[in-house]
Amino acid sequence: MIRADDSGHRACLKRQDLIVFEQRLKESIAALFPFKSHSIHFPRVVNSASATWIAEEEKLLLPLPDGAGDFLGVFTARGVPGEDATALSAKWPALGTLIADALLLYKRSLSDPVTGLFSRHYLLRSMEREIENLREPLRATPPVPSCAAEPAAGFLSREAGRGGAEGLVAGEGEFARRASLGTLVVRLAALRDVVREFGYQFADELMVALADALIDLCPEQALAARTGDSEFAVQLPVAGPRICRELAGKIAQGLRQVYVVHPLRRERVGIAASVGYTLYPQDMTGDLFVRPAIEQAPLVLRKARLAAALADENLPTYPGRSDSPGVMGFGRILLEGGCVLESLPLSRVLVSLGANAHAREGQRFSVWSSHFPSNGAKTENRPEPSLAPLYKGEIVLMAVREDVSQAEIIHLGEPAWNIEPGDHLLLLPEEQGSSARGHSGEAKRDPETGLLRHGDFLARWAEEREKSDAFAMGLIRLVPGKSRAFAEHDSDDDQETATSDSLIPPSTGWDDDARKPEDGGDPAYPGPFMAEAARCCEEEFGSSALGGRYGLNSLIFFHPGCQAQTLVQSYEKLSRDMEKRLGLEIAAGLALHPYLDYRKADALENSRKALEYAMLLPKPHVGRLDSLALNISADKRFSQGDTFGAIKEYQSALLADEKNGMAWNSLGICLAGIGRQAEAEEHFVKALACNPADVMALYNLGYMRQSQGHAEEARSHYEECLDLEPEHIYALVRLGQLAESAGDAKTARECYEKAAMLPGGESMTFRHFARLCISEGKEDEAREQLHEALLHNPQDALAMSLLSRLYLDAGEDLEIAASFARQSVSLRPELKSGWLQLARALEGLGRDREAKEARLRAL
């Protein structure tokens, strides 16, 4: 049976729903009578359906029925006037039933009637709230050109991230969890075959079994929803790439084990699931990040759906592929999810990667095939299909549209093996392929600019750079969003703006990629403007520079034997001339060789780093690869999860300028994140030597000293923070913690109260007030504070752990206590307290083996 009751709706009220819908429950009861604070209890046995009034504590206990003769829990209201309590005592059984029924109706309005999962509408609203929570710290903190994101709990930094910086986080664990929202889409493509073969009713029964299995596979804090006839979605707050990847693999494998026996044919019927996942804000770029949350939530879901559709395809298993079969992350689509759709004339192909997968002009891919060609080519040297895919060559994207791109073949592994539809693409590392030679014969020119084409420029540059001991690379990007000429030319076009991979704070308003054409149209960036831009460059640089077309809106130049200062002045003059003469605004990145220990072949990648830095600078937007540019590049690496790559970049930034305090601070954060606290502390000290008024470095140093048990030194650093920035919330909270640890509850409460009065501080301090109440023996008040903390931050792992402890100490429902403890350890696995509370709850439930495992995890 697929129906829970006569109403035909499968959703019913559970104890956990009192926590999920706590705010609505609070508002419903507050409409009946006033109260000052509240909490929810889950006693194992409720003796009476009537309200219980405890006059000496001004506390009213209100049992909540579940409609089946049992009770969900007890709502405790404190500070209730005596006359209201007396009037309600006799009427509460009926009122409680009405409130529970209203809560059930509300839940059903948000749920799918067949499976009982939440509806697509509710999922999107929940995603909107999570997105707003992630974006709120960014609004409060203006972006700056460089500083690392926060890798460790308690460490503060700012990040100029691509598409947006992650907010400031101050947790209490050893290391922080990056603020992100994971979204998974489970695609059941074969369900249509089940409907056709067995009918709609049986397909619904299979969907119910799959939905139940999905709930069992998901962690406590996940929100599962049905978003289509053959599609589920899962919202996973505070999840990184590894967690999403592991859960996606677990779901894909687990749902394959689900089957339903057809009553007539006695056949086991099951279907395979493909799972796609995406991360917010990591997978959002450019203007997508600054859109309203109501628009971003469907975009996030669409990205996960795109990944699930690709996971359903039989992609080859490449060496180093991280996702398991049937699983695809949106961030992996560009790396390994593309394929060739069509062969075009003039050595070009149409590929499946477009702007919706964050493809951009100039990206290069290797081409592989599992179906070897048989058009007369020799076969004795080909690998066996069962051993490995066949390498076919390399391509570069030239015209990117919404869902497809046009690419040029720049290299073939074997002339007889043509690139054909169905071949798969792998994104090449940026430094590879830069020396790839073009086609044999004379170098070809780009028809619009007259400069060398992309592949021919790279081949010519590979030859010319070996002849020069000193040279420079200049990468120029025309920015249509800031160009008057482009706006006048294209004002009537209704075209979609593409996203960008550049490291730009969203508040700058830049959109640094060319706009994309409508399906079937020509590239949107007008060719005559590119031709004029190339002519201006040739007039400025003369014949001494080697120029090429790098993309639809980008040009690249090689300057042998030039002087740095002279070249910077030339590019600044070029920028002013182009804006004056053509109304075109440009950004230019310059990379000189020799520089530090970079090779000649690294100059192209270095010019890209310099361009990202230039985009952050005021006019004329000319940036040179230097310590700040390297710092920004390191920030980008860290935002993508490449901690060790970021460390290397920060070290290079410090080699270029040892007085770069931001690099010292950011490097210290990275080292702390990988467990090298002693080195991290040294780096924070060096950051302060560069700038004694660096509040972030002072705070981070204070946190390091606090984590090492040096309370007085930590207090001194926090007080210095407050001298420089009196409204430093995190320093106030840390001072309160130090006072609390020393047994000075009065001082701790004063610090927390000061922090709570600051903007955004109230939601941070509920948990700390609750801990003080516990130490003072005020358990009921502590419970109220913890409920408020979870209303403001549903992902507060420490609040969940404390609430689980209070439920266990009071002898209440063990399943609810275990649920809170399980969510706590899912969010923060390193928290010992969460594992201990989970072990206590499991022991009470008689699950001794699991309890023993939890205690071992606590150790």
TIMARBA-216098 format. One line per 5 residues: number of its first residue (from 1); for each residue x, y, z of C-alpha. Coordinates in steps of 0.05 Angstrom, whole numbers. Last residue first. Layout:
BEGIN
NUM = X/Y/Z ~ ...
END
This chain:
BEGIN
859 = 768/180/424 ~ 698/204/405 ~ 699/155/346 ~ 711/98/396 ~ 651/122/436
854 = 608/121/373 ~ 631/50/356 ~ 611/27/426 ~ 543/59/418 ~ 533/24/351
849 = 547/-44/385 ~ 504/-27/445 ~ 440/-10/408 ~ 395/-17/469 ~ 359/49/458
844 = 391/78/521 ~ 459/57/495 ~ 444/92/430 ~ 428/157/466 ~ 491/155/508
839 = 534/139/447 ~ 503/198/408 ~ 517/244/467 ~ 590/221/467 ~ 596/229/391
834 = 570/300/395 ~ 616/318/452 ~ 678/294/415 ~ 667/343/357 ~ 712/323/299
829 = 654/298/257 ~ 624/369/254 ~ 562/370/210 ~ 548/296/212 ~ 569/294/285
824 = 516/345/303 ~ 462/313/260 ~ 473/247/295 ~ 470/281/364 ~ 404/315/346
819 = 374/250/320 ~ 399/211/380 ~ 364/259/427 ~ 300/254/386 ~ 305/178/387
814 = 318/178/462 ~ 254/214/480 ~ 264/247/548 ~ 304/227/609 ~ 320/299/629
809 = 395/288/623 ~ 385/256/554 ~ 343/315/529 ~ 394/364/556 ~ 452/327/523
804 = 417/326/456 ~ 406/401/462 ~ 480/411/476 ~ 499/370/415 ~ 449/406/371
799 = 475/474/395 ~ 545/451/378 ~ 526/430/308 ~ 493/496/290 ~ 463/479/222
794 = 393/505/235 ~ 422/575/248 ~ 372/627/272 ~ 318/578/293 ~ 373/532/319
789 = 399/587/366 ~ 329/602/389 ~ 319/529/407 ~ 386/531/444 ~ 365/592/485
784 = 301/559/505 ~ 337/495/526 ~ 386/536/568 ~ 327/571/603 ~ 299/502/620
779 = 367/476/643 ~ 382/533/692 ~ 436/498/733 ~ 486/555/730 ~ 533/516/684
774 = 474/499/640 ~ 454/572/637 ~ 524/592/616 ~ 522/541/560 ~ 455/569/537
769 = 483/640/535 ~ 538/614/490 ~ 488/580/444 ~ 445/643/439 ~ 506/686/423
764 = 514/681/348 ~ 442/698/329 ~ 447/763/369 ~ 512/785/338 ~ 488/802/268
759 = 491/877/282 ~ 521/887/352 ~ 479/882/415 ~ 491/806/420 ~ 566/817/423
754 = 559/864/483 ~ 513/813/516 ~ 563/757/503 ~ 619/798/535 ~ 577/815/596
749 = 556/742/604 ~ 628/720/604 ~ 647/773/655 ~ 592/748/702 ~ 606/674/690
744 = 679/680/712 ~ 695/606/718 ~ 761/612/679 ~ 731/574/620 ~ 673/623/619
739 = 721/682/619 ~ 758/652/560 ~ 693/638/524 ~ 670/710/535 ~ 735/736/508
734 = 724/692/447 ~ 654/720/436 ~ 680/792/442 ~ 736/777/392 ~ 685/747/344
729 = 639/807/347 ~ 693/859/330 ~ 652/922/344 ~ 708/959/380 ~ 756/952/320
724 = 827/974/337 ~ 820/971/413 ~ 775/910/404 ~ 829/873/366 ~ 880/891/419
719 = 832/861/471 ~ 831/797/430 ~ 907/794/428 ~ 912/804/504 ~ 860/751/517
714 = 898/701/475 ~ 962/716/514 ~ 925/706/579 ~ 891/642/557 ~ 952/604/532
709 = 917/536/524 ~ 942/520/453 ~ 873/534/423 ~ 873/602/457 ~ 942/619/429
704 = 920/601/359 ~ 855/641/369 ~ 894/702/390 ~ 940/696/330 ~ 879/692/285
699 = 849/754/319 ~ 912/794/312 ~ 921/772/239 ~ 850/793/223 ~ 857/860/259
694 = 920/880/220 ~ 940/943/259 ~ 1012/919/270 ~ 1022/914/194 ~ 1084/880/166
689 = 1105/854/235 ~ 1032/834/246 ~ 1035/789/184 ~ 1101/760/210 ~ 1067/741/276
684 = 1010/709/237 ~ 1062/669/198 ~ 1096/644/260 ~ 1029/621/288 ~ 1016/582/224
679 = 1083/547/230 ~ 1065/522/300 ~ 995/504/278 ~ 1014/456/222 ~ 949/417/221
674 = 928/424/148 ~ 880/481/162 ~ 931/516/206 ~ 978/518/146 ~ 924/549/102
669 = 907/602/154 ~ 981/619/162 ~ 987/627/87 ~ 929/676/87 ~ 960/718/143
664 = 1029/719/110 ~ 998/734/42 ~ 957/792/71 ~ 1020/820/104 ~ 1057/827/38
659 = 1123/852/66 ~ 1162/793/38 ~ 1147/816/-32 ~ 1161/771/-93 ~ 1183/713/-50
654 = 1121/726/-8 ~ 1076/720/-68 ~ 1111/655/-88 ~ 1097/628/-18 ~ 1024/647/-26
649 = 1023/610/-93 ~ 1052/547/-63 ~ 1003/548/-5 ~ 945/558/-54 ~ 967/495/-92
644 = 968/458/-26 ~ 899/481/-7 ~ 866/466/-75 ~ 793/470/-51 ~ 768/515/-106
639 = 766/576/-60 ~ 838/560/-42 ~ 860/563/-115 ~ 824/629/-124 ~ 856/659/-63
634 = 924/636/-89 ~ 912/672/-155 ~ 894/734/-115 ~ 958/730/-76 ~ 997/719/-140
629 = 968/784/-168 ~ 986/819/-103 ~ 1059/795/-105 ~ 1069/815/-177 ~ 1044/797/-247
624 = 1028/864/-278 ~ 959/893/-282 ~ 930/945/-330 ~ 859/965/-315 ~ 865/1037/-340
619 = 826/1048/-297 ~ 817/1021/-228 ~ 845/953/-210 ~ 804/890/-198 ~ 803/868/-271
614 = 878/877/-273 ~ 888/823/-220 ~ 850/773/-263 ~ 892/795/-322 ~ 957/784/-283
609 = 936/713/-268 ~ 921/702/-342 ~ 989/731/-360 ~ 1020/681/-311 ~ 987/624/-348
604 = 1018/648/-413 ~ 1086/660/-381 ~ 1091/590/-352 ~ 1126/563/-415 ~ 1186/608/-400
599 = 1194/575/-333 ~ 1177/609/-267 ~ 1230/613/-213 ~ 1220/686/-193 ~ 1206/726/-256
594 = 1247/721/-320 ~ 1203/732/-357 ~ 1149/785/-351 ~ 1074/774/-346 ~ 1026/829/-365
589 = 950/828/-357 ~ 907/877/-395 ~ 835/901/-384 ~ 798/937/-439 ~ 743/989/-448
584 = 721/1003/-519 ~ 692/1071/-536 ~ 729/1069/-602 ~ 775/1130/-602 ~ 774/1151/-529
579 = 767/1082/-498 ~ 818/1053/-546 ~ 867/1110/-533 ~ 862/1105/-457 ~ 875/1030/-457
574 = 932/1036/-507 ~ 965/1089/-464 ~ 961/1043/-404 ~ 989/986/-446 ~ 1047/1029/-470
569 = 1062/1053/-399 ~ 1064/982/-374 ~ 1112/964/-430 ~ 1159/1021/-415 ~ 1161/1002/-341
564 = 1177/929/-356 ~ 1230/939/-409 ~ 1225/894/-470 ~ 1268/839/-499 ~ 1214/800/-537
559 = 1141/824/-531 ~ 1090/769/-544 ~ 1018/793/-552 ~ 949/762/-538 ~ 880/785/-559
554 = 814/769/-525 ~ 740/779/-541 ~ 725/719/-584 ~ 787/683/-559 ~ 862/686/-560
549 = 873/719/-628 ~ 947/730/-638 ~ 1002/782/-637 ~ 1078/780/-642 ~ 1107/847/-621
544 = 1166/883/-655 ~ 1124/903/-714 ~ 1092/963/-680 ~ 1066/960/-609 ~ 1019/1020/-609
539 = 996/1018/-681 ~ 990/942/-678 ~ 948/947/-615 ~ 902/999/-646 ~ 892/954/-708
534 = 875/895/-664 ~ 822/936/-628 ~ 793/959/-694 ~ 788/887/-718 ~ 756/866/-653
529 = 706/922/-661 ~ 691/901/-733 ~ 677/830/-710 ~ 618/848/-665 ~ 616/805/-602
524 = 553/764/-606 ~ 581/704/-643 ~ 534/687/-700 ~ 465/659/-689 ~ 438/588/-687
519 = 421/590/-613 ~ 427/661/-587 ~ 497/687/-584 ~ 539/694/-522 ~ 566/758/-490
514 = 640/764/-487 ~ 670/748/-420 ~ 692/799/-368 ~ 626/816/-334 ~ 647/868/-283
509 = 598/896/-232 ~ 650/909/-180 ~ 604/883/-125 ~ 610/812/-150 ~ 683/809/-129
504 = 724/786/-188 ~ 768/725/-195 ~ 756/710/-268 ~ 718/646/-287 ~ 664/686/-322
499 = 591/676/-336 ~ 556/691/-400 ~ 507/747/-412 ~ 445/724/-449 ~ 425/762/-511
494 = 365/805/-528 ~ 396/848/-582 ~ 371/919/-591 ~ 429/953/-556 ~ 481/914/-594
489 = 520/966/-632 ~ 508/1022/-583 ~ 527/977/-524 ~ 588/952/-560 ~ 612/1022/-574
484 = 600/1045/-503 ~ 641/989/-473 ~ 634/969/-400 ~ 593/905/-407 ~ 631/891/-472
479 = 697/881/-435 ~ 754/873/-485 ~ 808/827/-457 ~ 882/837/-470 ~ 935/786/-451
474 = 1007/812/-453 ~ 1066/766/-450 ~ 1135/793/-436 ~ 1206/776/-456 ~ 1276/765/-429
469 = 1324/710/-450 ~ 1296/710/-520 ~ 1306/659/-575 ~ 1269/603/-538 ~ 1208/649/-534
464 = 1204/652/-610 ~ 1192/578/-623 ~ 1138/566/-571 ~ 1107/633/-591 ~ 1100/609/-663
459 = 1063/546/-641 ~ 1019/584/-592 ~ 1003/637/-645 ~ 985/583/-696 ~ 936/550/-647
454 = 901/615/-630 ~ 899/645/-700 ~ 952/696/-718 ~ 930/767/-724 ~ 891/796/-783
449 = 836/815/-735 ~ 774/789/-769 ~ 801/735/-815 ~ 848/705/-762 ~ 912/690/-798
444 = 941/623/-817 ~ 1013/600/-805 ~ 1044/567/-867 ~ 1046/491/-870 ~ 1031/437/-819
439 = 973/450/-773 ~ 987/485/-707 ~ 1039/464/-658 ~ 1023/453/-585 ~ 1067/496/-541
434 = 1012/519/-495 ~ 983/449/-496 ~ 994/440/-422 ~ 1001/500/-375 ~ 926/509/-369
429 = 914/436/-350 ~ 874/402/-406 ~ 799/392/-401 ~ 779/322/-422 ~ 731/312/-480
424 = 694/251/-505 ~ 685/228/-577 ~ 613/215/-596 ~ 615/254/-661 ~ 683/247/-696
419 = 754/272/-689 ~ 792/242/-747 ~ 843/187/-738 ~ 885/185/-801 ~ 924/247/-782
414 = 946/215/-715 ~ 945/250/-649 ~ 912/310/-682 ~ 925/381/-658 ~ 891/449/-660
409 = 820/427/-678 ~ 776/488/-671 ~ 715/489/-626 ~ 644/514/-632 ~ 606/510/-567
404 = 540/482/-543 ~ 491/496/-486 ~ 488/571/-481 ~ 538/589/-535 ~ 614/590/-534
399 = 652/608/-598 ~ 726/590/-603 ~ 737/530/-557 ~ 805/496/-568 ~ 814/424/-591
394 = 865/369/-579 ~ 879/300/-609 ~ 850/230/-616 ~ 874/193/-554 ~ 842/124/-554
389 = 805/100/-492 ~ 840/46/-450 ~ 845/-29/-442 ~ 780/-59/-465 ~ 782/-21/-531
384 = 850/-53/-547 ~ 903/-2/-561 ~ 917/18/-633 ~ 984/4/-664 ~ 961/-53/-711
379 = 900/-15/-735 ~ 923/23/-796 ~ 873/73/-820 ~ 823/53/-875 ~ 762/86/-846
374 = 756/42/-785 ~ 757/92/-729 ~ 762/68/-657 ~ 700/72/-614 ~ 725/85/-542
369 = 745/156/-562 ~ 786/211/-530 ~ 796/285/-546 ~ 841/330/-505 ~ 811/397/-487
364 = 832/470/-491 ~ 797/531/-462 ~ 805/593/-505 ~ 733/616/-503 ~ 693/598/-442
359 = 657/538/-413 ~ 619/549/-349 ~ 573/488/-358 ~ 513/532/-376 ~ 561/572/-420
354 = 567/513/-466 ~ 597/443/-470 ~ 565/394/-519 ~ 616/403/-574 ~ 610/426/-647
349 = 672/413/-688 ~ 721/453/-731 ~ 775/435/-780 ~ 749/481/-836 ~ 682/445/-844
344 = 642/420/-784 ~ 639/353/-747 ~ 581/346/-699 ~ 566/330/-626 ~ 635/320/-595
339 = 632/305/-521 ~ 637/340/-454 ~ 633/310/-384 ~ 707/306/-364 ~ 732/373/-337
334 = 674/418/-356 ~ 624/370/-327 ~ 666/358/-264 ~ 643/421/-227 ~ 571/398/-238
329 = 587/334/-202 ~ 572/268/-237 ~ 550/201/-209 ~ 526/139/-245 ~ 594/107/-243
324 = 637/135/-186 ~ 664/206/-188 ~ 738/220/-178 ~ 766/205/-248 ~ 841/196/-239
319 = 850/152/-301 ~ 789/158/-346 ~ 728/113/-340 ~ 690/125/-405 ~ 622/159/-399
314 = 560/116/-407 ~ 508/170/-400 ~ 463/176/-339 ~ 516/218/-304 ~ 506/269/-359
309 = 432/277/-341 ~ 450/280/-268 ~ 499/337/-281 ~ 447/377/-319 ~ 398/365/-261
304 = 450/391/-212 ~ 458/454/-254 ~ 383/463/-259 ~ 375/458/-183 ~ 427/512/-174
299 = 392/555/-226 ~ 325/544/-193 ~ 355/570/-126 ~ 391/629/-158 ~ 328/663/-183
294 = 293/668/-116 ~ 361/684/-85 ~ 365/748/-124 ~ 421/752/-177 ~ 490/772/-153
289 = 519/702/-160 ~ 494/691/-231 ~ 530/755/-252 ~ 597/720/-252 ~ 602/650/-226
284 = 562/598/-188 ~ 592/528/-178 ~ 630/545/-114 ~ 571/584/-84 ~ 535/536/-79
279 = 555/464/-95 ~ 527/418/-148 ~ 507/345/-151 ~ 485/296/-204 ~ 458/227/-188
274 = 439/172/-237 ~ 390/119/-212 ~ 381/48/-236 ~ 313/17/-236 ~ 279/-40/-198
269 = 226/-93/-213 ~ 229/-162/-183 ~ 181/-204/-223 ~ 123/-244/-193 ~ 81/-230/-256
264 = 17/-216/-218 ~ 39/-183/-153 ~ 99/-146/-184 ~ 155/-151/-133 ~ 185/-84/-115
259 = 260/-69/-120 ~ 312/-27/-85 ~ 385/-48/-92 ~ 400/3/-147 ~ 375/56/-99
254 = 434/42/-53 ~ 488/48/-106 ~ 465/115/-133 ~ 450/140/-63 ~ 518/120/-35
249 = 554/150/-96 ~ 516/215/-87 ~ 530/215/-12 ~ 605/206/-25 ~ 608/260/-78
244 = 568/309/-36 ~ 612/297/25 ~ 676/303/-16 ~ 654/367/-51 ~ 637/403/14
239 = 571/404/52 ~ 545/457/99 ~ 472/445/79 ~ 452/383/39 ~ 389/393/-3
234 = 366/329/-37 ~ 328/323/-102 ~ 284/268/-130 ~ 265/257/-203 ~ 218/213/-244
229 = 152/251/-241 ~ 190/314/-218 ~ 219/350/-159 ~ 206/300/-104 ~ 241/326/-42
224 = 294/305/9 ~ 321/354/60 ~ 388/333/91 ~ 405/347/164 ~ 393/275/187
219 = 437/243/135 ~ 408/212/71 ~ 408/138/57 ~ 345/123/99 ~ 307/180/66
214 = 327/154/-3 ~ 305/83/14 ~ 236/109/33 ~ 233/149/-32 ~ 254/89/-74
209 = 200/46/-42 ~ 148/101/-54 ~ 171/108/-126 ~ 163/33/-136 ~ 92/37/-110
204 = 78/95/-156 ~ 104/55/-216 ~ 57/-1/-196 ~ -1/47/-198 ~ 21/77/-265
199 = 25/13/-305 ~ 71/-47/-310 ~ 107/-43/-378 ~ 95/30/-399 ~ 100/56/-329
194 = 163/16/-316 ~ 194/42/-382 ~ 179/114/-361 ~ 214/100/-295 ~ 278/85/-333
189 = 303/157/-328 ~ 304/158/-252 ~ 347/220/-240 ~ 369/236/-169 ~ 388/310/-163
184 = 436/331/-108 ~ 445/401/-79 ~ 502/419/-33 ~ 503/487/1 ~ 569/518/22
179 = 604/551/81 ~ 671/517/87 ~ 675/475/149 ~ 722/504/199 ~ 780/472/236
174 = 794/458/309 ~ 722/468/329 ~ 690/530/358 ~ 660/562/298 ~ 671/633/274
169 = 652/641/202 ~ 663/701/158 ~ 627/693/93 ~ 650/661/29 ~ 668/710/-25
164 = 629/716/-90 ~ 626/697/-163 ~ 700/686/-167 ~ 724/698/-97 ~ 756/761/-68
159 = 763/728/-1 ~ 762/756/69 ~ 795/726/130 ~ 780/705/201 ~ 804/642/236
154 = 758/615/290 ~ 742/552/254 ~ 794/538/202 ~ 795/545/127 ~ 771/616/121
149 = 778/647/52 ~ 845/677/35 ~ 859/750/27 ~ 860/794/-35 ~ 828/850/-73
144 = 779/870/-20 ~ 705/852/-14 ~ 661/894/32 ~ 637/854/93 ~ 564/860/114
139 = 537/841/46 ~ 585/782/42 ~ 563/757/110 ~ 491/754/85 ~ 506/713/23
134 = 508/645/56 ~ 445/658/96 ~ 410/683/34 ~ 429/620/-3 ~ 403/577/54
129 = 337/614/54 ~ 330/608/-22 ~ 346/533/-18 ~ 289/525/32 ~ 241/561/-15
124 = 265/517/-73 ~ 255/454/-33 ~ 185/476/-12 ~ 165/488/-84 ~ 194/421/-107
119 = 152/385/-56 ~ 176/351/8 ~ 175/275/9 ~ 111/238/28 ~ 119/193/-32
114 = 51/198/-65 ~ 23/262/-35 ~ 86/304/-48 ~ 95/350/10 ~ 91/424/28
109 = 15/427/33 ~ 19/362/72 ~ 63/395/124 ~ 14/452/131 ~ -44/403/138
104 = -5/366/192 ~ 10/431/229 ~ -63/451/226 ~ -83/382/253 ~ -33/390/310
99 = -60/459/326 ~ -132/434/324 ~ -115/374/369 ~ -80/419/418 ~ -140/466/420
94 = -187/407/435 ~ -142/379/490 ~ -127/451/513 ~ -196/473/533 ~ -194/454/607
89 = -125/482/621 ~ -132/543/576 ~ -172/588/622 ~ -126/574/681 ~ -63/589/640
84 = -92/654/614 ~ -108/677/685 ~ -38/659/710 ~ -2/700/657 ~ 49/657/619
79 = 123/671/630 ~ 147/604/604 ~ 114/561/550 ~ 133/488/547 ~ 109/449/485
74 = 105/375/502 ~ 118/320/451 ~ 88/279/394 ~ 32/246/434 ~ -7/183/420
69 = -79/168/403 ~ -70/170/328 ~ -80/245/316 ~ -9/263/336 ~ -26/298/401
64 = 14/357/429 ~ 19/363/505 ~ 21/435/531 ~ 62/449/595 ~ 52/519/623
59 = 107/553/664 ~ 99/612/711 ~ 153/578/753 ~ 114/580/819 ~ 48/570/781
54 = 65/505/746 ~ 4/497/699 ~ -7/430/664 ~ -48/428/600 ~ -93/369/589
49 = -76/308/546 ~ -51/270/606 ~ 2/218/623 ~ 54/234/570 ~ 107/179/567
44 = 176/180/535 ~ 183/255/546 ~ 200/297/485 ~ 206/368/509 ~ 201/432/468
39 = 222/501/493 ~ 190/569/501 ~ 201/641/520 ~ 162/702/541 ~ 90/679/534
34 = 26/710/507 ~ -38/671/493 ~ -74/640/434 ~ -36/672/376 ~ 29/652/411
29 = 9/579/403 ~ 6/584/327 ~ 70/627/324 ~ 110/576/364 ~ 85/519/320
24 = 105/557/258 ~ 175/570/286 ~ 183/498/309 ~ 166/469/240 ~ 229/426/233
19 = 234/415/309 ~ 161/394/318 ~ 169/355/253 ~ 220/309/287 ~ 164/281/330
14 = 128/257/268 ~ 66/283/233 ~ 40/246/171 ~ 54/250/97 ~ 25/195/53
9 = -35/232/28 ~ -95/192/3 ~ -140/222/56 ~ -158/152/80 ~ -90/142/112
4 = -17/126/98 ~ -25/110/24 ~ 25/69/-16 ~ 0/0/0
END
